[in-house]
Amino acid sequence: YPGDDLVESTLAEAELDADHPDAAEAAAVKALAANPHDTEAMVLKARAIEGKAKAADGDARKNLFEEARQEFIAANKVDTEDPEPLYDYYWSYLQEGIRPTDNAVAALHYASDLAPQDIGVRMNSAIAYVEDGKFKEASDTLKVVAYSPHAGEAADAAKRVIGALDAGKGKESLKDLEGGSAAKTAGN
């Protein structure tokens, strides 16, 4: 079914998993031709561009990351309540190796509010709050993880960090947060 948006989006995702960003982008573009408002295809296209950016250098790298971010923004404009493009917008700065903008951090926190069940997004939101010295917000964000019956090791880490925050050890608590695999793999 060439040209079918679901088929092309699935192909784009498979190509991304196989680390073929050019093929992934081509499939995402075909999905968008079939359905220009398909936010999943927009996100996949942005991730494909991001994949190309990781392999590029200099201005090309910077421009590709910016192009990917514009795609995430476009997806967010289509569905402002979808946490995926918001989180990926934030994550793109980390992928590029630069500090996220205040707007990107705000997008992360909103994605965390929209998808409280996504432990990785919550953990990254808490990390960002701690980095900004907003320890109460970090603690509040972590409570959802700490008391989730499905959080496993992340729940234990969240409880330790909440304890550290309550004890006035704000920035020191980052070691526990950043060490967790949930924070590193969220959203993708």
N, C-alpha and C positions, 0 to 999 in steps of 0.2 A: 504494500500500500504506500508507494512513494507519494510524498506530498501530504499525507495524513498527519495532522499535528501531533497526535499521541505517538504514532510510530516514529516520527522524526525526533520528537523530544526524547523518546526512549533510546533511540540511536545516539543522540547527542550525549546522553548520560553515559551510555556504554563507551563511547569514544573518549569521554573524559576519564572514565575509570581505566581505560587502556593507555592513558597519557598521549592521546592524539588530539591536541587542541584545535588544529586546523579542520579536521574532519568533524569534530564536535561543533565547532562554530558553523560550518556549512549545514549540518543537520538542524541546528537551532534556527538558522535563518530560514530554512524550508518550513519548519514548524511555525515560525512567525508569519510566513507568507500565507499559510493556511488559516492562522488565527492570530492576528496582530495584537490581541489583548491577552495572550497566554503568558502569564507571569512566570510560570515554570520555564518556558522556553527562553524568556528574557534572562532569567537567572542563569540558565545553562549557557546561553551565549556569552554572558558576562564572565562566567567561570572559564569558558574556553579562551576568551581574550586574556584573562588573568593568567591562564596557563602559558600563553604565548609570551606574556610580559615577563614571567619568571625566567624564560630562556633568553630574553633580550638584555641589552646593555644600554647604559647612558640614557639619552633622550628618548630613544625608542621604548625602553622599559618604562620610563616615567609616563610617556604618552599612552602606552597600552593600559597601564594601570588606571589612568584617568578615564580612558574610554570604557573600561570595565565598570568603573564607578558610575559613569553616566548611564550605563545599562541598568545597574542596580537601582538608581534613582528613577529611571523610567518605569521599572517594574513596581516600585513603591507608589508611583503616581497612579498606576492602574488599580492597585489594591493596597491601600494605606494600612490595612490591618493584617497584612501578611508579614510575619516576622522574618522570613527567610531573606528577602532582599535587604532588609534593614541590618540584619546580622552580617550578611556577606559584605555589605558596604563597609562596615566597621572592620571586618576581618581583612579586607583588601589592603588596608594600611599596614597591618601586621605582616601580611604576605610580602608587601613591598619593602618592609623593614624600616618604616618610618612611623613616627608618632601619629596616632589617629587625631583628627581634628575634633574640636568640641562637638561639632555637628555629628560626627561619626560616633562619638561616645554616647551622645544623646540617642542616636539610632539604636545602639547596642542596648541601652537601658530600656527603651521602648519595646524592642524585640523581646527582652526578658519579661517585661510585663505582659506582652501578648502571648507568650509561650512559657508560662511558669513551669510546665512539665519538662522543658528541655534543660536538663541539668547542666550541660556544657555552656549554654548561653547564660544561665544564671551564674555559674562560676566565673565566667569572663566578665559579667556585669559587676560582680562583687570585687574582682581584681581591679577593675577600672575605678570603682568607688574608693577602694583602699589607696590606689595610686594618687587619687585626687584628694586624699585626706578626709573623705566623707565616710567615717567609720560607722555611724549609725545606719546610714543607707546600706552599707555593705552588710552589716549584721542583719538588717531586715530582709535583704535579698537572700542571704544564706539560710534564713529560717525555713524557707520553702524546701530547700535541699536537705537541711538537717533533719527535718521531720517527715521526709518522703519515704514511704515504705519500699520504694523501688530504687533508691539512690545508692545503696551499697556502700562502697568505700568513700564515695563522695559525701555521703551523709556524715560519716565519721570525721572526715576532714573539715566539713562545714561546722560541725559542733566544736572541734578544736579551735577553729579560727574565731568563731563567736566567743569562745572562752578567752582567747587572746585579746580580742577587741574589747571585751568587757573588762579585762585586766589592764587596759591602757597600752597594749602592745600592738598598735595599729599596723605600722609598716612592717614590723617583724612577722606579722601573720601572713605576709605575701608568700613566704617560702612554702608554707603548707598549701596555699591556694594554687600557686603556679606549678607545684610539683605534681598535681593531679592530672591524670590523662584526660579526664572529662573536659577540663578547660581547654586543652589543646586540640581536641578533635571535634568540638562542637560545630554544628551547623553544616557539616559537609559529610 
